[in-house]
């Protein structure tokens, strides 16, 4: 039995980009019959979407975009109970990959987790033909379709990377 590949997606508030990435990757993994090989979650660098210890759910337009692509209809991809949470120092030890939506997320993650001594923290789009680029932020643009496209490309690229290195 191989160890699970543990992936944590990170954005600012954990209500748009990172939970979209969490459930897009879960959908892709489920369709490839690889759910037993992965542990996938998401978190925020800020506490803006966490009130009195309880995180807000995925932003409704982000939920709608996931549903538009048929994501959320299985037990594995059901995002109805997802709540925002902040990344922790312990997450760095637990997860193999901490994949961020933009460079500010990388900086803020390192402030929380400490130095990236194991080179686990990356941009999701580093696994595409657009390394160094940020995932479109729908909070400001209102364009969840562009965000979906960016995340989808990043997740496909990440899975291709894992396959190439023999991890899946």
MOHU-V994543 format. One record per pair of residues at least 24 apart in sequence whose ideal C-beta (glycine too) atoms are under 6 Angstrom apart, sorted by the first residue. I is the first residue (numbers start at 1). J is the second residue. D is the distance in Angstrom with one decimal. If there is no record, write none. Layout:
# MOHU-V994543
i:I j:J d:D
i:I j:J d:D
This chain:
# MOHU-V994543
i:4 j:38 d:6.0
i:4 j:39 d:4.8
i:5 j:37 d:6.0
i:5 j:38 d:5.3
i:5 j:96 d:5.9
i:6 j:39 d:4.5
i:6 j:95 d:4.5
i:6 j:96 d:4.8
i:7 j:40 d:5.0
i:7 j:97 d:4.7
i:8 j:41 d:5.3
i:8 j:43 d:6.0
i:8 j:91 d:5.7
i:8 j:95 d:4.2
i:8 j:98 d:5.0
i:9 j:42 d:4.2
i:9 j:99 d:5.3
i:10 j:43 d:5.5
i:10 j:87 d:5.7
i:10 j:98 d:5.9
i:10 j:100 d:4.8
i:10 j:105 d:5.2
i:10 j:109 d:5.5
i:11 j:101 d:4.1
i:11 j:105 d:5.8
i:12 j:45 d:5.8
i:12 j:46 d:5.4
i:13 j:44 d:5.1
i:13 j:46 d:6.0
i:13 j:48 d:5.3
i:13 j:49 d:4.3
i:14 j:42 d:5.7
i:14 j:43 d:5.5
i:14 j:44 d:3.4
i:14 j:84 d:3.9
i:15 j:49 d:5.1
i:15 j:56 d:5.6
i:15 j:58 d:5.7
i:15 j:59 d:4.4
i:15 j:84 d:5.5
i:16 j:59 d:5.2
i:16 j:62 d:4.8
i:16 j:138 d:5.4
i:16 j:139 d:5.7
i:17 j:101 d:4.3
i:17 j:135 d:5.2
i:18 j:42 d:3.8
i:19 j:58 d:4.7
i:19 j:82 d:5.5
i:20 j:62 d:5.4
i:20 j:151 d:5.3
i:21 j:151 d:4.8
i:23 j:66 d:5.6
i:23 j:71 d:5.4
i:23 j:77 d:5.5
i:23 j:79 d:5.0
i:24 j:151 d:5.2
i:24 j:152 d:5.9
i:24 j:155 d:5.2
i:25 j:155 d:4.7
i:26 j:76 d:5.7
i:26 j:77 d:5.0
i:27 j:71 d:4.6
i:27 j:77 d:5.1
i:28 j:155 d:5.6
i:30 j:76 d:5.0
i:34 j:168 d:5.9
i:35 j:76 d:5.7
i:43 j:85 d:5.3
i:43 j:87 d:4.1
i:44 j:84 d:5.4
i:44 j:86 d:5.2
i:45 j:105 d:5.5
i:45 j:108 d:3.6
i:45 j:109 d:5.8
i:47 j:86 d:5.4
i:49 j:84 d:4.0
i:50 j:84 d:5.5
i:55 j:83 d:3.6
i:55 j:84 d:3.2
i:55 j:85 d:5.2
i:56 j:84 d:5.2
i:58 j:82 d:5.4
i:61 j:144 d:5.2
i:62 j:144 d:5.9
i:65 j:144 d:4.0
i:65 j:148 d:5.2
i:87 j:112 d:5.4
i:89 j:113 d:5.3
i:99 j:124 d:4.4
i:101 j:135 d:4.3
i:102 j:134 d:3.7
i:124 j:154 d:3.7
i:125 j:154 d:5.2
i:127 j:154 d:5.7
i:127 j:157 d:3.4
i:127 j:158 d:4.4
i:127 j:161 d:5.2
i:128 j:153 d:4.9
i:128 j:154 d:5.8
i:128 j:157 d:4.3
